[in-house]
Amino acid sequence: GCSRVCEITTSFRNEGMDSVHSPEFTLLEAYATDANINDMMELVEGMVQRAISAFKEHFLLNTESSLSPQAFDKMFEKINFQDVYTRYVDSKGFDNASFTRLCAQYPDHFTSGLPRFTWIMKAIEKFIAPRLANPTFVTNLPSGLSPFVRCDPDQPTITRRAFFFAGHSFIADLYEDENDSELIEIAMLEQAKINEREPNQEYLNLLAFGIPPTAGIGMG
């Protein structure tokens, strides 16, 4: 098989539409075996810098963010999720009581019963993304956002995953895939139970052959 693959395609998701979400969009996906999250950040940084350089003459300056092509010339900033969450969302930091505090402080936006993925993404979109003008990687995202992203072996509450932001917008998702076949099988069975569907047995059977370390990006 190929050790590196990518695709650029038109995608459709049957979800809500607003100023930053469209049901139809163009998606870039790339995967590489024997790669990690640092390789993906390096890939995205180089790719974005080359694209900005090639189209610099057509770059439209956002006067509200003061974002210019020169902001992409230097190394992109990397901020730990815990640090950026504490700075822009909750001074007490991200912990097991974070959701309860958000519901109490912002009842119009956060209500009890929201899935973990939903409320964390809402917090990122509402409080963090608007504060990140220059190109920035937010690293070490919390676990529980995706069952198939690899957790840090030394800190299982965080994942080997990062979000890339620029111009106050979410741009790309970068991650290492979980390659422990037993953990993947557990995650798939749990997901099938939640969705009230049968698990993909063919894929579960393929796990017996093993999965190499793999990292990827999704941009769009």
MITOR-432200 format. One record per residue (C-alpha): residue in one letter; x, y, z. Coordinates in Angstrom, 2 decimals, always signed. Last residue first. Layout:
<pts>
+-------+---------+---------+---------+
| fikol |       x |       y |       z |
+-------+---------+---------+---------+
|     A |       X |       Y |       Z |
...
+-------+---------+---------+---------+
</pts>
This chain:
<pts>
+-------+---------+---------+---------+
| fikol |       x |       y |       z |
+-------+---------+---------+---------+
|     G |  -11.96 |  +22.38 |   +5.03 |
|     M |   -8.74 |  +20.89 |   +6.29 |
|     G |   -8.39 |  +17.38 |   +7.72 |
|     I |   -4.95 |  +16.17 |   +8.72 |
|     G |   -3.41 |  +12.78 |   +9.38 |
|     A |   -1.15 |  +10.61 |  +11.45 |
|     T |   -0.50 |   +6.87 |  +11.35 |
|     P |   +1.55 |   +4.44 |  +13.45 |
|     P |   +1.12 |   +1.07 |  +11.69 |
|     I |   -2.05 |   -0.98 |  +12.17 |
|     G |   -2.09 |   -4.69 |  +12.97 |
|     F |   -3.23 |   -7.76 |  +11.00 |
|     A |   -5.85 |   -8.59 |  +13.66 |
|     L |   -7.43 |   -5.19 |  +13.02 |
|     L |   -8.72 |   -6.57 |   +9.71 |
|     N |  -11.38 |   -8.58 |  +11.56 |
|     L |  -12.68 |   -5.42 |  +13.24 |
|     Y |  -12.89 |   -3.76 |   +9.83 |
|     E |  -15.04 |   -6.60 |   +8.49 |
|     Q |  -17.15 |   -6.50 |  +11.64 |
|     N |  -18.15 |   -2.87 |  +11.15 |
|     P |  -20.13 |   -2.53 |  +14.37 |
|     E |  -23.91 |   -3.06 |  +14.32 |
|     R |  -25.90 |   +0.06 |  +14.98 |
|     E |  -27.67 |   +1.57 |  +17.97 |
|     N |  -25.61 |   +4.77 |  +17.65 |
|     I |  -24.45 |   +4.54 |  +21.27 |
|     K |  -23.89 |   +0.77 |  +21.00 |
|     A |  -21.98 |   +1.13 |  +17.73 |
|     Q |  -19.77 |   +3.80 |  +19.32 |
|     E |  -19.01 |   +1.55 |  +22.29 |
|     L |  -18.17 |   -1.37 |  +20.00 |
|     M |  -15.94 |   +0.85 |  +17.86 |
|     A |  -14.12 |   +2.28 |  +20.88 |
|     I |  -13.48 |   -1.21 |  +22.34 |
|     E |  -12.22 |   -2.45 |  +18.96 |
|     I |   -9.94 |   +0.57 |  +18.60 |
|     L |   -8.50 |   +0.01 |  +22.10 |
|     E |   -7.75 |   -3.63 |  +21.29 |
|     S |   -6.19 |   -2.79 |  +17.91 |
|     D |   -3.80 |   -0.24 |  +19.39 |
|     N |   -3.19 |   +2.03 |  +16.39 |
|     E |   -5.00 |   +5.17 |  +17.56 |
|     D |   -4.70 |   +7.76 |  +14.83 |
|     E |   -2.42 |  +10.75 |  +15.37 |
|     Y |   -4.08 |  +14.08 |  +14.78 |
|     L |   -4.37 |  +17.35 |  +12.92 |
|     D |   -7.63 |  +19.29 |  +12.39 |
|     A |   -7.49 |  +22.35 |  +10.16 |
|     I |   -8.66 |  +25.94 |   +9.64 |
|     F |  -10.66 |  +27.18 |  +12.64 |
|     S |  -11.09 |  +30.91 |  +12.24 |
|     H |   -9.99 |  +34.10 |  +14.01 |
|     G |   -7.65 |  +34.93 |  +11.09 |
|     A |   -5.69 |  +31.72 |  +11.59 |
|     F |   -6.35 |  +28.56 |  +13.58 |
|     F |   -4.91 |  +25.03 |  +13.52 |
|     F |   -6.32 |  +22.39 |  +15.84 |
|     A |   -4.09 |  +19.78 |  +17.45 |
|     R |   -4.25 |  +16.09 |  +18.40 |
|     R |   -2.09 |  +13.62 |  +20.26 |
|     T |   -4.69 |  +13.43 |  +22.97 |
|     I |   -5.11 |  +14.52 |  +26.58 |
|     T |   -6.68 |  +12.73 |  +29.56 |
|     P |   -4.41 |   +9.69 |  +28.98 |
|     Q |   -1.31 |  +11.61 |  +30.12 |
|     D |   +1.82 |   +9.45 |  +29.75 |
|     P |   +0.56 |   +7.44 |  +26.77 |
|     D |   -0.89 |  +10.59 |  +25.15 |
|     C |   -4.19 |   +9.52 |  +23.68 |
|     R |   -4.45 |   +8.42 |  +20.05 |
|     V |   -7.47 |   +9.62 |  +18.11 |
|     F |  -10.08 |   +6.98 |  +17.28 |
|     P |  -12.58 |   +7.66 |  +20.06 |
|     S |  -12.91 |  +11.32 |  +19.02 |
|     L |  -13.54 |  +14.33 |  +21.25 |
|     G |  -13.24 |  +12.32 |  +24.47 |
|     S |   -9.66 |  +13.18 |  +25.26 |
|     P |   -8.61 |  +16.79 |  +25.70 |
|     L |   -6.58 |  +18.60 |  +23.02 |
|     N |   -2.81 |  +18.54 |  +23.43 |
|     T |   -2.10 |  +21.32 |  +20.92 |
|     V |   -3.66 |  +24.58 |  +19.75 |
|     F |   -1.66 |  +25.45 |  +16.62 |
|     T |   -1.61 |  +29.14 |  +15.75 |
|     P |   -1.52 |  +31.32 |  +12.63 |
|     N |   -2.12 |  +34.90 |  +13.82 |
|     A |   -5.62 |  +36.09 |  +14.69 |
|     L |   -6.51 |  +33.78 |  +17.57 |
|     R |   -8.99 |  +35.49 |  +19.89 |
|     P |  -12.13 |  +34.69 |  +17.87 |
|     A |  -11.09 |  +30.99 |  +17.81 |
|     I |  -10.94 |  +30.68 |  +21.61 |
|     F |  -14.25 |  +31.92 |  +23.04 |
|     K |  -17.18 |  +30.99 |  +20.81 |
|     E |  -15.63 |  +28.40 |  +18.47 |
|     I |  -13.56 |  +26.68 |  +21.16 |
|     A |  -16.38 |  +26.72 |  +23.69 |
|     K |  -18.80 |  +25.33 |  +21.08 |
|     M |  -16.27 |  +22.61 |  +20.22 |
|     I |  -16.01 |  +21.63 |  +23.89 |
|     W |  -19.80 |  +21.65 |  +24.26 |
|     T |  -20.40 |  +19.44 |  +21.24 |
|     F |  -17.65 |  +16.86 |  +21.82 |
|     R |  -18.73 |  +16.32 |  +25.43 |
|     P |  -22.36 |  +15.74 |  +24.45 |
|     L |  -24.79 |  +18.45 |  +25.58 |
|     G |  -27.08 |  +17.15 |  +28.33 |
|     S |  -27.03 |  +20.23 |  +30.50 |
|     T |  -27.26 |  +23.49 |  +28.58 |
|     F |  -24.55 |  +25.72 |  +27.16 |
|     H |  -25.19 |  +28.73 |  +24.93 |
|     D |  -28.05 |  +30.61 |  +26.62 |
|     P |  -27.01 |  +29.31 |  +30.05 |
|     Y |  -23.59 |  +31.01 |  +29.81 |
|     Q |  -22.20 |  +31.26 |  +33.37 |
|     A |  -24.00 |  +28.31 |  +34.97 |
|     C |  -23.72 |  +26.07 |  +31.92 |
|     L |  -20.05 |  +27.01 |  +31.52 |
|     R |  -19.35 |  +26.17 |  +35.18 |
|     T |  -20.97 |  +22.76 |  +34.86 |
|     F |  -18.99 |  +22.06 |  +31.68 |
|     S |  -15.68 |  +22.90 |  +33.34 |
|     A |  -16.24 |  +20.70 |  +36.41 |
|     N |  -14.13 |  +17.77 |  +35.22 |
|     D |  -11.24 |  +20.10 |  +34.40 |
|     F |  -10.18 |  +22.84 |  +31.97 |
|     G |   -8.82 |  +25.92 |  +33.71 |
|     K |  -10.04 |  +27.94 |  +36.67 |
|     S |   -9.64 |  +31.13 |  +34.62 |
|     D |  -12.34 |  +29.84 |  +32.27 |
|     V |  -12.63 |  +30.57 |  +28.55 |
|     Y |   -9.87 |  +32.79 |  +27.14 |
|     R |   -6.73 |  +32.31 |  +29.22 |
|     T |   -7.60 |  +29.06 |  +30.96 |
|     Y |   -8.69 |  +27.50 |  +27.68 |
|     V |   -5.52 |  +28.75 |  +25.96 |
|     D |   -3.30 |  +27.23 |  +28.64 |
|     Q |   -5.13 |  +23.88 |  +28.83 |
|     F |   -5.13 |  +23.64 |  +25.03 |
|     N |   -1.33 |  +24.04 |  +24.87 |
|     I |   -0.27 |  +26.82 |  +22.51 |
|     K |   +1.94 |  +26.51 |  +19.42 |
|     E |   +2.77 |  +29.63 |  +17.40 |
|     F |   +3.57 |  +29.34 |  +13.71 |
|     M |   +7.19 |  +29.90 |  +12.70 |
|     K |   +7.64 |  +33.20 |  +10.87 |
|     D |   +6.49 |  +34.22 |   +7.40 |
|     F |   +2.79 |  +33.62 |   +8.01 |
|     A |   +2.15 |  +36.90 |   +9.86 |
|     Q |   +3.81 |  +38.69 |   +6.92 |
|     P |   +0.81 |  +37.83 |   +4.74 |
|     S |   -1.30 |  +40.13 |   +6.93 |
|     L |   -3.77 |  +39.63 |   +9.77 |
|     S |   -4.74 |  +42.94 |  +11.36 |
|     S |   -7.73 |  +41.09 |  +12.83 |
|     E |  -10.40 |  +43.71 |  +12.20 |
|     T |   -8.73 |  +45.10 |   +9.08 |
|     N |   -8.75 |  +41.70 |   +7.39 |
|     L |   -6.20 |  +42.20 |   +4.63 |
|     L |   -7.13 |  +40.48 |   +1.36 |
|     F |   -4.23 |  +38.46 |   -0.08 |
|     H |   -4.21 |  +38.65 |   -3.90 |
|     E |   -0.56 |  +39.70 |   -4.21 |
|     K |   +0.42 |  +37.09 |   -1.63 |
|     F |   -1.02 |  +34.23 |   -3.68 |
|     A |   +2.12 |  +32.10 |   -4.05 |
|     S |   +3.55 |  +33.16 |   -0.69 |
|     I |   +0.27 |  +32.40 |   +1.10 |
|     A |   +0.14 |  +28.94 |   -0.50 |
|     R |   +3.77 |  +28.21 |   +0.36 |
|     Q |   +3.23 |  +29.28 |   +3.99 |
|     V |   +0.06 |  +27.19 |   +4.26 |
|     M |   +1.79 |  +24.04 |   +2.97 |
|     G |   +4.86 |  +24.52 |   +5.13 |
|     E |   +2.84 |  +25.05 |   +8.30 |
|     V |   +0.47 |  +22.19 |   +7.49 |
|     L |   +3.30 |  +19.70 |   +6.90 |
|     E |   +5.24 |  +20.80 |  +10.01 |
|     M |   +2.09 |  +20.44 |  +12.09 |
|     M |   +1.51 |  +16.99 |  +10.59 |
|     D |   +5.07 |  +15.85 |  +11.33 |
|     N |   +4.66 |  +17.04 |  +14.92 |
|     I |   +1.45 |  +15.04 |  +15.23 |
|     N |   +3.20 |  +11.81 |  +14.25 |
|     A |   +4.26 |   +9.91 |  +11.14 |
|     D |   +5.12 |   +6.24 |  +10.51 |
|     T |   +2.17 |   +6.08 |   +8.11 |
|     A |   +0.91 |   +9.22 |   +6.43 |
|     Y |   -2.58 |  +10.59 |   +5.92 |
|     A |   -3.97 |  +13.60 |   +4.07 |
|     E |   -7.45 |  +15.11 |   +3.80 |
|     L |   -8.45 |  +18.29 |   +1.99 |
|     L |  -12.14 |  +19.13 |   +2.02 |
|     T |  -14.19 |  +21.43 |   -0.19 |
|     F |  -17.51 |  +22.49 |   +1.30 |
|     E |  -21.22 |  +21.81 |   +1.23 |
|     P |  -23.24 |  +21.90 |   +4.48 |
|     S |  -21.58 |  +25.25 |   +5.28 |
|     H |  -20.25 |  +26.31 |   +8.64 |
|     V |  -18.43 |  +29.54 |   +9.59 |
|     S |  -21.16 |  +32.17 |   +9.14 |
|     D |  -23.92 |  +29.66 |   +9.86 |
|     M |  -25.31 |  +26.41 |   +8.48 |
|     G |  -26.60 |  +23.48 |  +10.53 |
|     E |  -25.69 |  +19.90 |   +9.70 |
|     N |  -26.31 |  +17.40 |   +6.89 |
|     R |  -22.68 |  +17.20 |   +5.86 |
|     F |  -21.59 |  +17.37 |   +2.24 |
|     S |  -18.07 |  +17.13 |   +0.86 |
|     T |  -16.33 |  +18.18 |   -2.36 |
|     T |  -12.93 |  +16.56 |   -2.66 |
|     I |   -9.22 |  +17.06 |   -2.26 |
|     E |   -7.45 |  +13.80 |   -1.48 |
|     C |   -4.22 |  +12.68 |   +0.15 |
|     V |   -2.19 |   +9.50 |   +0.59 |
|     R |   +1.21 |   +8.68 |   +2.10 |
|     S |   +2.62 |   +5.21 |   +2.90 |
|     C |   +0.88 |   +3.68 |   -0.11 |
|     G |   +0.00 |   +0.00 |   +0.00 |
+-------+---------+---------+---------+
</pts>
